[in-house]
Amino acid sequence: MARPTTAKLDQARIRAAALALVDAEGLDRLSMRRLATALDVSAASLYFHYATKDELLEAVAADILAKVDTSAFSSGWEPGVRAWARSLRAALAAHPRLVPVLSHAPG
């Protein structure tokens, strides 16, 4: 049996592809089936890594929010809030179609 030519599927690759799909086409166009097609895998293989689309979207949102700069808080709360707000705005502007996911608190 021939080995698959697709690179090993992992969570980081899935999240990156999901973000690219959402950025290009919007949240309503993201489905596990469409994502699987973009990754050249079966939809079932995605569910091994993420139980639901919502779980995947929360992980994508966590990736984006993890990049928000909080380092300026070491200089005090005012510079910290300014830097954080600018960084958060940049993250939201970079991925405007993901804002509905980014704007809700995980349950």
N, C-alpha and C positions, 0 to 999 in steps of 0.2 A: 504494500500500500504506500502511495506517495505521501510525503510529509506535506502539511499545509504550507502555502507560500506566505500566508498572512503572519505578520509579527505577532508574538504572544500578546493576547488580550489582557490588559490590566486596568485597574480602576482609573489611573491617571490618564491613560489613553482614551478611555470611555468618557471621562469628564471633559477632556479637551475637545473631543469630537462633538459631544452634546453642546458645549458652549459655542463652538463654531457653527453648528446647525441653528441654534437659537439666534445667534448674532446675525446670521445670513437670512433666516426665514421667519423667525419669531417663535414664541412659546407655543402657540397653537399648532404649529407645524411639526413640533417635536413629538415623535412617538418612538417607542422602543423598536418597532419594526423599521422605521425610517433610519434610525440611528444604526441599527444592525446592518442595514444596506450600505450606509456610508462607511462602516468599518469592515465591510465584506465578511460578516459573520452571521450566524443565525441569531434571531431575537432571543431564543432560549439561552444562549451563552451569556447574554447581558444580565439575565436574571440570576445567574450564579454570583455576580458581583454586586448587583443592586436589586433588592426585592421588588421595588416599584419605581415608577418614573419620578414620583415625588421624592423618594429617598435619593435618587440620582440628582435631582435638581437642588435639593438641600446641600448635597456634597459640592456641587458646582458653585453654589452661593457661598459656601464656607471657604472655598478656594479663593474666590474674589475678595471676600471680606478679610481673609488672612493677609492679603497684600496691602490693606489699608494701614498707613503709617501711624503708629502710636508712639514713636520714639521721642517726640518732642515733649511728652509729658514729664520727662526727667528734668526739663527746664522750668517746670511750673504748669499749672493748670491752664492759664490763658494761652501760652504758645502751644501747649499740647492740643487744646481744643481747636485752635486755628489750623494747625497742621493736619490734625485728624479730619476736620471738615473739608479741607481742600483735597485731601487724599481720597476721602469717601466720595466727594463729588466727581473726581477724576474716574474712580472706579465705576460709578453709575453712568457717567457720560460715555465711557468706553464700551459699556454693555447695556444700552438703554432698554433693550427688549427683555432683559433679565430683571429689571427693576421690580416687577410684581413679586418675584421670588425673594429678592434681596430685601424688600421692605417689610416682610412679615417675620415675626419672631418664631423660631421653631417651637413646636408644641411639646 
